[in-house]
């Protein structure tokens, strides 16, 4: 999601992407529910440049880098990530 866009994902699987699984940048937002972000080459879930990701009731595992904040500290149930 880029440049003030909003993306809503429900019940999705983001798997084996060459880069990040979910990325929001340039004042964009992503609302993800019941989704699984797995085995992506870089960070599973990332927000940059005044963007946010609201990720609930899913998991982010097996990605090249850990998402921030680490989901497991929250019971792997969700996170609100902003930058």
N, C-alpha and C positions, 0 to 999 in steps of 0.2 A: 504494500500500500504506500503510495507516494503523494506528495503535494496536496495536502488537505483532503485526501480521499478517505472514505470510511468503508471498511470491509467487515462483513459479518459472516462467521463460519460456524456451523452447527453440525456436529457429528461427522467431522472430516478427519481424514488421515493424510498427513503431509509426510511423505516418506521418500528417502533417497534423492533429495534435491542436491544439486552440485554446490549450493551455497546455504544460506539460512533457511530454516523451515518457514517461520513467520517473521517478517521484518516490516516495521513501520518507520517511515522517515519523512522529513520535511513537513511537519505538522499534520501527519496522517494518524489514523487510528484503526485498530483491529480489535474486534470483539469476537472471541473464540469460545465456544461452549462445547463440552463433550467431544473434544478433538484430541487426536494423538499425533504428536510431532516426534518422529522416530528416524534414526539412522541418516540424518542429513550431514553434509560434509563440514559445515561450520556450526555456529550457534543455533540452537533449536528455536528460540524466541528472542527477538531483539527489537528494541525501540531506540531510535536516534533522532537528533535534530528536532526537539520539541514535539515528539510524538508519544503515543502510548499504545500498549497492548493490554487488554483486559482478558485474561485467560483463566477460565474456570472449568472445573470438573473434567479434566483430561490429564494427559501426562506428556512429558518431554523427556525421552530417554534415548540413549545410544547415539547422540549427536556428537560431532567433532569437538565442540566446546560446550561448556555448561552454560545454561541460561542464567541470567541474573535478575532477581535473586534466585538462588537455587531452589527449585520447587520442593525438593525433599524436606527442606526446613519448614515447609508449610503443609506437610503431610501429602505432598505431591498432588494436591487437590486444586491448586490454582494460584495465580499471582496477578498483581497489577504492576506492570512495568512501565515506567515513564522516563523520558529524557527531555 
